[in-house]
Amino acid sequence: MEVSEEGQTQHHHNGKEYVDPPSAPLIGMGELKLWSFYRALIVEFVATLLFLYITVATVIGHKKQTDPCDGVGLLGIAWAFGGHINPAVTLGLLLARKVSLIRAVAYMVAQCLGAISGVGLVKAFMKHNYNALGGGANSIAPGYNKGTALGAEIIGTFVLVYTVFLATDPKRSARDSHVPVLAPLPIGFAVFVVHLATIPITGTGINPARSLGAAWIFWVGPFVGALAAAAYHQYILRAVAFKALGSFLA
C-alpha cells in the first residue's frame, strides 16, 4: 500500500486540520519543580493586583461623579486585562483539563492574594472615599432579588469563560488562520459587554477574586457559570464527552 508523506501526516492528525493539545496532568506535582510555574504565579499575583487596583479605583471614581461618559474606561480595563487573573476562568480551564489541579489551586490563591493587595492599595491611597463609598464592593441593586443577581452572575461568567474557550480553541485557530485574532481582544470585548449588561444588577462580579468577601452570590455565580461553559464547550460543542472522561480518569 502506497503511503505518501501527506497521507502519513493526515493519519497522524486523524484527518483533522488541527491538533488538540494534550490534556494537562490531573494533579501536576511535577510542575512544582519548574521555575516557569512560579513565574506564572508571580504574573497572576501582579496582574490581579493591578486589575483590582484599577477596577476598584474606577468604581469609587464612578460613584463620585455623574458624567454619563465615565463608564467608557471599562473598555480599556477589559481590553488590557481580559485573560486568566480570574478564579472562574481558572476553574473552567481546570474542568477542561487545560491546567493541572496544582496549577489551578496555586493560580486561585495568587489571584485572591493579588486582589486583596490591590484593594489594600486603593484603601491606602483613597482611604476616605474608600470607606465612604463601600470600598467599591459589589452589591445587588435596588429592585433586584438574589435569584436575579445570581442568574446575572452565572450568565455573565458563562459568556466570559465560553469566550476564553473559543478564543483559544485550536480548531477555530486552524479554520480561521487567515484572520489572525489575538485572544485578549475577544475576551476583553466579552468582559466589556458583560459589564454593560450586569452593572445595573450586581455591579458586575464575574470574578471571585474581584468580589472576595463581598457576598456568596459573587463566588457561587461565577463558579457555576464557569462549570457550565466548560461542560458546554467540552462535552456538547466539541462532542468529546467520552474522550474527556477517559483522559480525566487516566
PyMOL commands that set and color helices and strands:
alter all, ss='L'
color gray80, all
select helices_A, chain A and resi 5-12+29-33+35-64+70-81+87-95+101-125+127-132+134-136+146-167+170-175+184-202+217-237+241-249
alter helices_A, ss='H'
color red, helices_A
deselect
rebuild
show_as cartoon
